[in-house]
Amino acid sequence: MTTTILGYPRIGAHRELKFVTEEYWAGRVGEEELQSTASTLRRAVWTELRDSGLGTIPSNTFSFYDHVLDTSVMVDAVPDRYRALSGLERYFAMARGTADIPALEMTKWFDTNYHYIVPELSLDARLRLADGAQAKPVAEYLEAKTLGVETRPVLVGPLTYLLLAKAAPGSPEGFVPLDLLGALVEVYAELLERLAGAGAQWVQLDEPALAGDLGAREVEALERAYRRLGGLSSRPKILLATYFGTVAAEALKVVASTAVEAIGLDFVTRPDTLEVVASAGGLPHKTVVAGVVDGRNVWRTDPARARSTYAVLLGLVGQVQLSTSCSLLHVPVDLDSEPALDPAVRARLAFARQKVTELVALDAELRSDAPQAAPASAAGVDAEVRARLEALGDIQRADRRTRSAAQQAKLGLPDLATTTIGSFPQTARIRRARADHKAGRIDDAAYTEAMRAEIGQVIRLQEDLGLDVLVHGEPERNDMVQYFAEQLSGYAATDHGWVQSYGTRCVRPPILHGDVSRPEPMTVKWAAYAQSLTAKPVKGMLTGPVTMLAWSFVRDDQPLPETARQVALALRDEIADLEAAGIGIVQVDEPALRELLPPRRADQDAYLAWAVAAFRLATSGVAISTQIHTHMCYSEFGEIITTIADLDADVTSVEAARSHMELVADLREAGYANGLGPGVYDIHSPRVPTVEEMEANLRRALKAVPADRLWVNPDCGLKTRGYAETEAALANMVAAARNVRATR
């Protein structure tokens, strides 16, 4: 027996990669410094893992932006619009776009808050190993070897890569990326041979798609791919890693029948993985890399549960290797960076470094049969919150038509009403004021004055631009989840618990460790002040209960639906206070609604039922004249189209710019009849779209949604953008809306 992990955070303990990459984008450092920092980070991880006593160490887990994008570049799956560029310029253009070239689509990595860059493949794609012998996995393997560290290169598996990809615009009807499997597998075959030539003993092929529902074609593709790769005469041993759920039984049988030496299985996410292994007749000729340490959450491992899993596996498989359930990419780097955490909460936690230590200790325990102590458990209970939830009665709102008439009478908005999603650019001045307030360098009065000045500037800018529904800009918010978590009982916040969300965007997920309640109003004073500055309606801005769970590390000692109801009750109280303060529109964002959707269809209805119930609990206590909005971004919405309608928000804004308004027609076909704001431009790219581009998007949307229900907005908040590009883009957006109003 030995130990391993499936991956490790790549941003650095102090977000070194974020800062140097953004300096590179800004032209303040060159590629040499960027590459030097990247090399330093990689080497630090390899030596740290080696010195920890970990049995085997992964490599090729580093990325400048995204590991799926790395795969696209590696196999030369580069759309023609980027071909004139090369190197990092091409790479970052695919991720972020340029002034003239739009970026590739971005969406969530399965049911996590990590975003990947969606491969765009065409029928005539000529896939190849773009860099030959110096392909990134080979280069990083050799780089680690110079340190005396033997590693296991990690790759996105060919089946998962193709199932995550989308057909390029203009592809012939019926083409799907899986049609390219044969060509892609040959690229992987060449890569495995080159890795073997470099001396690699093992390679890890990540196939998380196997935890979802697979049809006959996908199962056949899996078998074809791994019979070919397993049958190579010169290759490293293969670890086929699955995670984020229980591998489908039919997929497990296929993998067991191939020459693949090891299979990674997630024994944390679902309790039935052992049953699937047993029902498949065990895996007597395979090594099982057993994911017994949670790679996605921050709670310490229960040694008794891990021992039990290990004991059962010994009777079912050839060998057992202990591991994390998935890559540690999804957790912060080091708990030792959080000395201010409540000791009672801290005693229950493990971040990436601590999880590696847990694995090594668990391995030693199983060898010596000396049991570890169980982790502390001290979740707080709030009897009042539980009693209020028990006493809640009907949570239905009036019908849509009644609400719509009352809201229009109150708000008097034009067709194609313009607005933004909520946040405005977070300038250095704003961040400095927040930091000074937190450190005690300025008092509450000075901080309030600074935030009011920012709000006043944002309100004036929106009025000058001619927007119809305004926002206060959220200068006081560090993050759309953390801001609320810091004000809710039952949550703890970290100072340095950064996790990569996409590219250089990092978040600090709060830790939900006990029953949740709202001690006092959280947003009312800021929204009310903004409303006092203008006659136009100002939206109150809240984060919904599902997203508060999805983007937090959530207690695992009670069912998620129960925790969601507690968060929803706190939000219900906040909405009531906003309404009482004169706020006529409240936006309750649920960008993570699709994110938490279980990979198996059999589990999805139950999840969607409690997610919808939580949203309705939060939003159903208002008058019919108060308009409820919600927002969703960067998810594959197909599986939750009807759920978007079930939320019964008066207006739903969605990401639609990168996907060319595809979602709008889908919603119409699903019978969605409420207001809709499909994003008319992509805020995740620095380019400023033209008036004509946004007009074209609006006209596409109008084919599916009537003008009195169609809203005009960006596809997400503007927090990460600069003011120059924000003003230019919003001015073009307002002009596009006016042009379409005048000519439709």
N, C-alpha and C positions, 0 to 999 in steps of 0.2 A: 504494500500500500504506500502511496505517496500523495502529495497534495499539489493542487494547481488552482489558478483562477482563469476565467474566460476573457478577462480584459481588465484595464485599469484606467483611472482618470488621466487625461492627457493635457489638461490645461495648466498643470503645475500647481503646487501647493499655494502659491500666491498669485495665481492667474497670469503667470508670466507670458504664456502663449497669447492670451487675449491682448495684453498691452502691446507686445512687440508687433503683432499682426496689425493692430489698428494704427500703430506708428508707421508701419510699412504702407498701408493703404493711404495714409495722409502724406506720404512722400518724405517723412522725416528720418527714416532709416532705409537702408538698401536691402537687397535680397541676401547679401552676405550675412548681415547681422540677424536677419530673420532666420536663416538656415542655421546659424550658429546657436541661437537660442533654442531652436527645435532640437538640435543634436544634444545640447546640454540636458534638456528635459527628458529625452529618451534615455540617455545614459544614466540619469539619476534614478529613473524608474527601474531599469534593469538591475542596477547594482543594489538598490534598496530591496527589491524582491529576492535577489540572490542571497543577500545578507540576512533576510528574515528567516531563512530556513525552508522556504517554499520549495517543493520538489521539482516542479517544472514551471517555466516562465514563458508567457506569451510575448510575441513581438508583432510588429505591423499593426499595433493598436493605436499608434500615433496618427494624427491627421491635422492638416492645417485648417480644415473646415468640417469635413464629413467623410466617414469611411465608405459610404455608398458612392459618393462622388469620386473618391479615390479609385474605386473599382471601375467606374465608367471611364475615367481617364486611362487606367491601366489596360483596359480591353479596347481602347480607342472608340468607345461609344460616344463620340463627340459630334453633335449636330453641326451641319454645315455653317451655320451663322457664326460659329466660333473658330472656324478653321484658319482664318487669317491671323489669329493670335497664336501665341505659343507659350509654353512654360507656365509659370505662376500667373501670368497675365490672363492666359486662357482659362486656367483653373478657377481663378476668382471671378472671372466674367461669367462662367457657368453658374457659379453660386450666387452672385450678387448682381449680375448684369453690368452694363456700362452705360454711358450717356446715349449710346445708339443701339445697344443690343439688350433685349430683355433677358432676365435670368431664367434658368430652368425652374420648373415648379418645385415647391417644397411642401412636405407634409410630415405627419407624425410617424415615428418609428414604432409600429405596432401600437400597444396601448401605453406608451410612455410619453413623457414630455420632451423627449429628444426629437429633433426634426432632421429628416434626411432630404437630400436633393434627389428628386425623382428622375431616374434614367429615362431618356427620350429616345426610343429606338424605332427604326424604320425597316421595312422589309428588305431593302437593299444594303443594310448595314454590313460593312466589311470588318467584322470583329477580328482583332489580332492583339498579340502581346506588344503594346505600343513601344515599350522601352527595352525589349529583348532581355538580355542577360542582366541588365541593370534595372529591371522592374522593381518597383518600390518594396515589395515583400522580400525580394532577394537582397536588395541593398541594405535594408534594415537588419535582416538576419546577419549579414556579414559585418555590419557595424557593431552589433552586440557581440559577435564572435571575437572582434578585436579586443574587447574588454575581458575575454575569457568567460563570457556568459553564453551558454547554449540555450537557445530559445525555440519556441514553436510558433512559426508565422501563422497569423490569423487572417482569414479571408472571408468575405461574404460568399456564402455558397451559391453555386450557379442557379439552382432552382429558386431560392429566395430572391436573388437579384432580378431574375426575369419576372417573377410574380409581383415584385414591387415596381417594376417599370411600367411605362405607358407607351402606347403607340404614338409615333410622331404625327403632327398634323398633316393631313393629306395622305395618310396611309390607306391602302386599299381596304375595302370593307371585309371584315372577317379576320384581318391580320391581328394577332396578339403577340406580344414579345416572346412568349413561350415557343413560338415558331422558330426562334433562333437558337434553341437549346443545343442542337448538334454543333453549330459553329462555336458557341460559347464554351462548350465542354472541351473542344479541341484546344482552345486558348488556355483553359485551366490545365489541360494535360501537358501542354508545353511548359507552363509555369511550374507545375509539380516536378517535371523532369529537371528544370533549371535549379529548383530548390534542392533537389537531391544531389545535383552536381556541385552545389555550394556546400553540401555537408549536412543539410537539415535532416534530422531524424524523424520529426513529426511535423504535421501541418494541421491546422484547425480550420474546418469549413463550417461556418455558421449557417444553420438552416432553421431559424425560428419560425419560418412559414409552416413547418411541419406540426406546429402546435395548433394550427387552425383547421378548418374543414377542407379536405382535399377531395377533388373529384377523380374520376378514373383517369383522366388525362394527366393530372398532376402526379398521381401515383406512378403511372407508367413513365413519366418524365424523370421522376426520382430514381426509379430503377435503372433506366437507360443511362443517366448521368453517372451514377456510382458504380455500375458495372464497368463502364468505360474507365473511370478514374481508378477504381480499385484494381482493375486488370492491367494497369501500366507495369511494364517490366522494371522501370526505374522510377521510383517515387519515394517520398517519405511515408511513414505510417500516417493514416488518416484518423483524426478525431472529428467525427461529424457531431457538431454541438447543436442541440435544440434547447429552447428556453421560452419563457413567458407563458408556459402552460404545459399541459400533458400532450406528449406527441401522439398523433393519431395512430390507432392500433394498426391500421393497414400500412401506414408508413413505417412503423417500427418493424413489422414483419419483413418489409422490403429491405430495409437497411441491414437487418440481421442476416439476410440471405446473400449479401454482398461481401466482398473481401475487406471492407472497412474494418479497421482494427478496434476502434473505440467509439462509443456513443455517449454524448453528453446529455443528461436528463435532468430536468428541473423538478426537484422534490419539495419545493417551497411554495410555488404559486398555487398548486392544486394538490389535494390530498390523494388523488386517485392514480398518480403515476405508478406507484408500486403495483396497483391492481392491473394496469395495462401491461406492465412487464410480465407479471405472472400469467395473465391471460394469453400472452403471446408465447407461452411455454418457456419463459426465461430467456436469457442470452448467455448460454453456457460457454460459448466460444468467443465472447467479446469482453473487453474492458468497459465498464460503465464508469464514466466520470460523473459522480453523483453530486448534483447541486444541492447541498444541504445547508449552506450559508446564504442568506438572502442577499442577492446582489442589487436589489432595487429599494430596499428599505433600510432604516438605520437601527433597528432593534437588534440587540444581542441575540445570538443563536442559543436556542434551548438545547443543551448538550444531550438531555435524555431523548428528545425527539430525534436528534441526529444519530445517536447510538442505535435507536430502534430501527431507523431506516437502514443503517449500515448492516445490522444483524439480519434483517430480512433479505437484503440484497445478496449477502454471502451465499444464501441457498439458491439464488436464481441466476447468477451471472458468473463469468469466468474470473474476473478480477474487479476490484473496486478502487477507484481513485477519488478522493474527496475534493470538492470544488465549490465555487460559488454557483448560485442558480443561473446567473447571467454575468455579463461584464460589470465590473464595479464602476464603469463610466457614469452610472446613474446615482452615485452617492458622493458626498463630500470626501475630501482627501484624508483629514486627520482630526479626530476628536480632541486631541491635545491642544488644538488651536482655539478651544472654546472653554476657557477656565471660568467664564461668568455664568455658564449654564447651572440651573438648579441642580445640586448634587443628587437629589432623588431622581431627577429625570436623566441626568448624565449617566448614572449607574446602569441604566437600561439600554444604553446606546453603544453602537460600534460604527465607525466610518470606515473608509477603504483600508487604511493602514491597520486598524483594529480587526477588521474582518480577516485580513491575511494572518494576523497573529492568532485569531480564533481557529483558523484552519490548521495551522501548525500545531497548536495546543490540542486540538481535537484528535489529530493524527497521533500525537504522543500519548494521549489518554487511551485511545483504542489499542495502542501497542502495549501499554503497561496495565490496562484495565483499572486505572485510578480515576474515578469519575470526577468531572468538574462540577462546581456548584452551579445551580440554576441561576439565570439572570434575575435581578430584582424586578418586582412587579408592584407598582404603587399608583395605578391610575386613579385620578380624582373623580369622585361621584358628586353630582349636583342634584339633590332631591327635588329642588324647585323646578329645574328644567325638565326633569322626567315627568313631574306631575302636570306641568303645562302641556306637554306633548300628549299625555294621556287624555287630557280634557278637551283637546281641539275637536271642533265639530266640522261642519261642511267647509270645504276650501275651494269651492267652485266660483268662478267669476260669471258675470252676465254674458250673454251671447255677443259675438263679434260685432254684428251690425249695430246693436244698441250702444256698445262701447265706442265704436267708430264715430257715430253721429255725435255723441256727447263730447268726444275728444276734439272733433273738428270744430264744433261750436265754441269750445274753450280756446283752442290754439290758433285756429284760422290759418293753417299752413297751406302753401301753394302745392300744386302737383309737382312731382319731382323735387321734393323738399331736400335741401342740402344740409349736411351735418358732417361731423367727424366722429371717430369711434371713441374718443375720450381724452387720451393723453396728448400733450404737446411736447416739443423738444425739452429734454432735461439738460439744461445748460450747466456749464461749470459753476456759474453763480448760484444756481439752485442747489446743486450738490454740495457746494461749500457751505451754504446757509444751513442745510440739514446736518452736515457734519459738525459745524460749529455749535449748533443747538444740542446735538447729542453729547458733545464733549463738554458742554457747559460754558463755552466761550461767549455765547449770547444767551440772553434769558428768553422766557416765553413771549414777552411782549415784543422784543426785537424780531424773534422768529416769525411771529404772527404778522408783523408789519412787512417783513420780507416776502412772505407767501402772498399776502394781499397785493403787494406791488406786482408780483408775477401774474396773479389772476387778473388784475386790472389790465395789464398789457395784453394778455391773451384775449380777453373780452373785446378790447378795442380792435385788435387785429381781425378777429372774426367779423365784427360789424363792418370794418373797412372792406373786407373781402366780399361781404354780402351773403354770408351763410345764414340759413333760416333758423336752425336750432343750434344753440351754442353749448359749449362745455367750459368748465373752469380750468381745464388743462392739467390738473393733477400734479402741480409742482411739489406738493407735500408728500407724495407717494414714492417710496423707494421701489416698490414692486406691487403688482396688482393683487397678489395673495399675501405677501409678507406684511404689507401695510395694515391689512385687517387683522391678520393673526396677532400682530403685536398689541392689538387693542381688545382681543377676545380672551376670556378666561379659558383655560384648557389647552392653550398653545404656548410653545416656547420658540424663540427666534435665536438664530446663530449670528455670530459676527463674521465668520469666515467660512461658513459651510456652503461654498460655491459649487454649483453643478452646471455643466454645459447644457444649454438648451438648443442652440444652433450656432455654428460659426464661432464668433467671439461673444455671442450673447450668453451670459451666465446668470443664473438665478440662485437665490438662497432659500430653498424650500423650508418653510417653518415646520415645527414638529408638533403634531397634534397628539397630546399624550393623555388627556383626560376629558371629562364632560365639558361641553362648550357653552358659554353664555356671553352676553354683551353687557358689561358693566355700565357703559354710558354711550351716547351717540358718537359715531366715528367720523362722519363726513358732513354732517348737517351745517356746521358753521362755515365751511368752505363753500358749499353749494349755495347756501342762503346769501352769503356775501356776493358771490358772482351774480346771482339773480338780482340783487339790489342795484347792480351797475347797468342793467339793460332792460329794455321793454320786451326783448325777444325771449322765448323760453330757453332756459338752461337745464340741461339734463343732469340729474343726480346719477352718480356712477358707482356701481357696486360690483363685486365679484360673486358669482353664483355658488351655490352649495357644492355642486359636483366639481367645479374647478377648484374650489377651496380644498377639496379632498385630493383631487388628482395632482395638484402641484404642491402638496405637502407630504411629509412623511407621517402617515396616519397610524394611530394605535391599531394593533392587531389582536386586541383582546375582546372586541365586540364586533358584530356585523357592520359592514359599511352603511347599509340603509339606516341603521339607528344613529350612527354618527352624522350622516347627511341631514337627518331631520333636526338634530341639535343645531347644526350650522344654519339651516334654513330658518329656524325659529329666531335666531339672533338677527338674521337679515330682514325678516318680517318686521321686527321691531324697528330696525333702522329705516325701512321704507315708510313706515307709519310716521316716523318723526320727520322725514324729508317732506312728505305730503303735507303735514301740519305746518311746515315752515314755508309753504308756498311753491314747492317744486312740483310742476305739473307733468314732467316726464322723468321716469327713472329707468336707467339701463342696468340690467343685471346680466353680466357677461358670463357665458358658458362656453368658452372656446375649447374646453376639455371634454365636452359631452361625448364626442365620438372616441376620444382617447381612451376612456375607461371601458369601452365596449369589449366584452370578452371575445376571444378569437373564435370560440365555438358558437354556432348558431343556437344550439340547444340551451346555452346559458344567457343569450342576449335579451330575451323578452323580460326575464326577471330583473336584469340590470336596468333596462330602459324604463320599466314600470316604477322602480323606486327613484330613479333619476328625475323622471317627470314629476312624480309626487313631491319630491323635495323642492323643485323649482316652483311648482304651484303653491306649495305651502308658503314659500318666501314671498310670492307676488300676489296672492289672492286677497289680501286684506285691504286693498285700496278702493277708492271710489271709481265709478265707471268712467269718469272724465279724466282720470289720471292714466297716462299712457305708459305702458310697460314695454321697454325694448330689451332685446338680448343681442349678443354678438358671438359669432363663432368664426374661427379661422384655422387655416392649414390642417384640414382633416379631409379624409375621404368620406363624403357625406352620404354616399349611396345607400348604405345600410341603415341610416337613421333619418331618411327623408320624412317618413310619416311621423317620427318622433318630434321633429322640428315643429310640425303643426300641432302635435299633442301638447307641447309646452304652452301654447295659446298666448304667447307674447303678442302684443299689438303690432310690433315691428321687429323683424329679425334681420340683422346685417351679417353678411357672410363674405368670406374670401371668395373672389371669383375672377380677379384680374389675370392671374397666371394661368388659370384654366379656361380662359376665354369665354366666360359666362355659361359654361356647360351646366352648372348647377341650377340656373334659373329655369331652364326648360324641364329639368328633372322635378323641381318643386311644383311646377304647374301641373305636370302629369300626375303627381301624387296628390293633387287636390289642395295644395296649400293656398289659402285665400286671405291671409293677413298681409300687413305691410312687409315689404322686402327691400333691403338695401344691399345689393350685390356690389362689392368693392370694385370701383371703376379704375383704380390704379394700385400698383404694388408698392407698398411703403418699405419693403425689405430690400429694395434696390435704390441706390442713390440717384438714379436717373430721374429727370422730370419729364413725365409723359406729356405729349402735346394735347391741345384741345381736341384735335381731330381724333386721336386715339380714344380719348374718353367719350367723345360723341359716338364713335362707332360701338363702343361697349354698351352705352345707354340704349342705342337703337336696337342692338341685339336683345337686350333685356326687355325692351318694350314689346317685342314680339310675343313675350310670355306673360308679362305683368302689366296691367293697365297703369296709366300715368298717376292716377290718384292713389295708388298703393305702392308706387316705386319711389324709393329714396335714393339719394345720390351721396356717396361717401367713399373715402379710401377703404382699403380692405383690412386695415388694422390700425392700432394706435400709432401716434407719431413720436413717441418717446425717444426712439433711437436716431431720429433724423435731425438735421440741422435746420435752423430757421430759414436760411436762404432758399433751400430746396423745398421746404414745407410751404412757404408763402407762394412760391412760383407754382407748385403743383396744385395747391388749393385754388389759386386764382384761375388756373386752367380748368379745374373741375367745375367751379361756379360758372365760368363762361360756357363750358360744354352743356351744363344743365339749362342755362338760359337759351342757348341756341336750339336745343332740342325742344324746349317748351314752345319756342316761337315758330318752329317749322314742322311739328308733328301733325 
